[in-house]
Amino acid sequence: MDNITTLDGVLENRHKVNYVQQGTGAPVILTHGLAASLHDWDDLLPELSASGYAGYALDLLGHGESEKPEHAHDYTVDNTFGHFSKWIDSLEINEPMTLVGHSLGGGLSLLYALKYPERVKALVLVNPFYDIRQLPPMLQKVFRHQLINTNFIDMTPYRVFRFFVEMTSFNYYIGHREGHVLPEHIRYQTALDYKRASSGIYNIPRTLPSMDLDLSRLYQPTLLLWGGRDQTLAPSSFPQLAKSLPNVVDTHILPICGHVPHQCHPETFNPYVMKFLKDL
């Protein structure tokens, strides 16, 4: 069952955060990417719980069932991080945590580990998004110059988001369509998450340069996971990050997967995470 808590001091108001906790034991924080939700981790949470870990996953600011501020200018990396870090504070966890972050959630996890290194035991970074220069040039232009029509997004019905997800989740290889890389229930949830999210979240990537990340300071053991067919982030991001982080324990590329390897092939993804946690 999801939980609701209210946070003080974010955007000068009280803002609710929706989250779920499963299991008891060593804490593992799971953070989703842009326009997603805590349901990104529906396959991993039960494995964590069954293996003696306490798994926590939240809906970030403006996502899922968490608070959705009215104004687009409220959606920045700094405010999103503030919402995220205050939620962690509210959990009153009294031991170092492992942070698992996908895409924007990976960027937030990096930022948290840099700001609060003593609170972070280890990092699992999944196609992490931490620099707007990781995006293709056209997407960079769209986000930098706020070319997204948020009114249009707000009026877009679920079926249009679903059609978009259906078309983009086909696995094309050498010109041949191989079928969906995401199962039907994931495609349904992905479209629903797009529809539920505030259109203001598309302002967040423009503020990514405010994430001044000195990655050489991160001493925590780190696992890097990457979907080999990611069309969202530059492929060069993966080796660059692996070279920049001083304590990368292991790296894996999931060759058939795109930007969401944790949802594409959880039967491959989850064992990598569980082994990493066990070996800490």
Secondary structure, DSSP 8 states (H G I E B T S, - for coil): --EEEEEEEETTEEEEEEEEEE--SEEEEEE--TT--GGGGTTHHHHHHHTTEEEEEE--TTSTTS---S-GGG--HHHHHHHHHHHHHHHT--S-EEEEEETHHHHHHHHHHHH-GGGEEEEEEES----GGGS-HHHHHHHHTT-S-HHHHHH--HHHHHHHHHHHTEEEETTEEEEESS-HHHHHHHHHHHHHS-GGGGGTGGGGGG----GGG--S-EEEEEETT-SSS-TTHHHHHHHH-TTEEEEEEETT--S-HHHH-HHHHHHHHHHHHHH-
